[in-house]
Amino acid sequence: MAPEPSKAEEQDVVADNNASAPEQMRRAREAAGLTLEEVAARTRVPMRHLAALEAGDYNALPGTTYCAGFSRAFARAVGLDEAALVAKVRAEIDEMGGLGQDPYEIEEPVDPSSVPPRYLAWLAAVLVLLFAGGYAIWRMQLNTPPTDEQLAAEERTETRIADPAVAPPRAAVGVAPRGPVVLTAVNEVWLRVYEPDGQRLFEGMLAKDERYTVPDNARNPMILTGRPDALAVTVSGRAVPPLGTAERTISDVPISAAALLARQAGQDNEDAAPAPPAPGSPLNAGAGPAPRTGGD
C-alpha cells in the first residue's frame, strides 16, 4: 500500500501555481475540512464575500483593496501562503481590467470584516447632506432681512409707537443722557434703525466688527433686528446690557442714550433689590399676630 501524502504534500497540491486563486482557495478549504461558514466565523468576513471570492466573482466585492484583504484572511484561515494568494488575486483582477476603484484607494484594511454594508454608507451620506442643508438654511434665516409681509407688520407696530400718547422712555433720575450710541456687530447681522414716524436712519447688514453710530439728533431712535445677541451696544464708550435674548427678533426697542441709560438703571435697581425675608426668619420675629376682625 502506498504511503499517505504528508501535510506539506497536500498543500503543494492545493497551492498549484497553475490553478486560479479561487480554485486554490476552494481546494485549501476542502483539504482543511472547513465549510465556508466556518471560514467566515474564523475570519469574521461576511460569508457572501467569501463565496464571491471562491467563485471568482470579484465584481461582487467592494474593490481591489478589499479583495486582497479578504483573500489574505482566507489564506490565513486555511493555511495558504498569504502573499502568494494576494498577488494572484490582484493579477487576476488586473487581467479583468480592474474593478474601477478609486485611484487613491487606501491599502488593505486591517480588519476585513469591518467593511460596512452599502446601505449604511448611503444612509450616512444622506444624513450628512440633511444636516449640512439644515444648518445652511438656519444660518440663512438668521442673516436674511425680513420679508415684505414681516416689514409691513413691523410698520403697523411703528405706527402705534408714533402715537403722541405714547411717551418715550425717560432717563433715570440723576442720569444725564449722553452719547454717542454705537452699535458694533460681533457677528454678521441685519438691522434697521428708525424714528417713530417711520423715518429710517439705517437698514442693511453689518459685517463682523463693523459699527454704526446713531445720529445725535435722532428723535427717539428704535431698532428692529433678528439677532440682538450679535450687537454690542455702548453709550459714550460704556457698555450697556444686551438689547434682547439670543436669536429672537426684537422691534420698537428704543436705543437713544437716554432710553438705554434708563433701561440700564432699571436693571441695576432690580439686581440690587433685596429679597423679601422668609416666613419665620429673625427679620419677621417682631411681627405680632395678624389683627382679628369681628366680635369675640
Secondary structure, 3 states (H helix, E strand, C coil): CCCCCCHHHHHHHHCCCCCCHHHHHHHHHHHCCCCHHHHHHHHCCCHHHHHHHHHCCHHHCCCHHHHHHHHHHHHHHHCCCHHHHHHHHHHHHHHCCCCCCCCCCCCCCCCHHHCCCHHHHHHHHHHHHHHHHHHHHHHHHHHCCCCHHHHHHHHHHHHHHCCCCCCCCCCCCCCCCCCCEEEEECCCEEEEEECCCCCEEEEEEECCCCEEEECCCCCCCEEEECCHHHEEEEECCEECCCCCCCCCCEEEEECCHHHHHHHHHHHHHHHHCCCCCCCCCHHHCCCCCCCCCCCC
